[in-house]
Amino acid sequence: MYFRPCYPGIIAVAAILLSGCIESRMPLFDEGKAVIPAQAGRYEEQEIKNGSWVKRQTGMLMIESRSYNWKPDGKEGVEFFTIHDVGGGFYIASARQRNPKPQDPYMYALFELTKDGFLAYQPTCTDLMKLRLPKEDLPIVDGSDCFYTDRQALVRSLMTYAKYLLPTGRYVPIKP
């Protein structure tokens, strides 16, 4: 479970960088209150092709305190993120560079717990703007990125996306 990179060096998740990320300049979630809904172990990242889930890559998910580390097979580096329960089987992943610079943003994606693993909803800024969100849920658009300053607006926006659009990926535990 991880999400699409918005610029080089940050969480590498989705197959294609499209048109911007969902971000904030300040943390919207308390890392000390992060939850651990996924077990450590090997996972397969899948994407939909021609109406079916197909393998994109595999990797190792590790837990360190209240954070996750994701190491894709055959790739350098480890991605770090925390997970926050937003109710109803949905979780928001929050990621930032491991040793961030002050200007490095926090990035967000929505995950839904299912019997098979986790569905990932990783909209681009353009995706969110097509939803015609209520005024109070509109982000600040900066170039191709959407910035939020309010956690509840972020959560409502991502939940609206999940209500109307298909997941962008799926993460399934690999049985030993």
Steps between C-alpha positions, in 0.01 A plus 500: 500500500657821385412772260590680178812716493440871456862584444819295489608338826161493675271200547497297179159348458289537195608380162470837330552853623206683352407851599583581858460377849282551803721675754530734797780726612437426868415160650125434508533181707683433826761232433476398866139392437577293190350149483636171368216333302726303264727221617869503415595262220515462126237669283411508135403833350237460230338727245191461283562412137213410269267459797723260696752542778855430380831500682703820482772421752570331832677620809550477874289701745671555835381667819719736700326642810185667359637529144518273201799441276443372145784344300403405143686195368795592282489872580732719705382671815212465739185713513360613836138585589243495780136383487206678664154352558221716357219251568292249308799286402678797336847627581711792385868446436722800570855515366790739498871474431682308778726800572282779360598851407260766634337545157437126445123436502301223666323278244178304543313202359187312610493125567203272558529174692345205313499124555781469242724784622481873440357703212692819426336825388772736382338784310695768324413863559329502161289199605378683812419818311275303262283389795342843555572493872309731734673836552611406854682192366682666213880489527744776424632421153868575441609396153399135468477437876204534738583624850275460802514693825210319670504128584121457483484662155776266382317196639165603347665561162675162493185321617299672224759381248468141629122519485489587129821365346677165487812428707833566334666192650476208737746355752461130578704308759709222350445177690824316588 
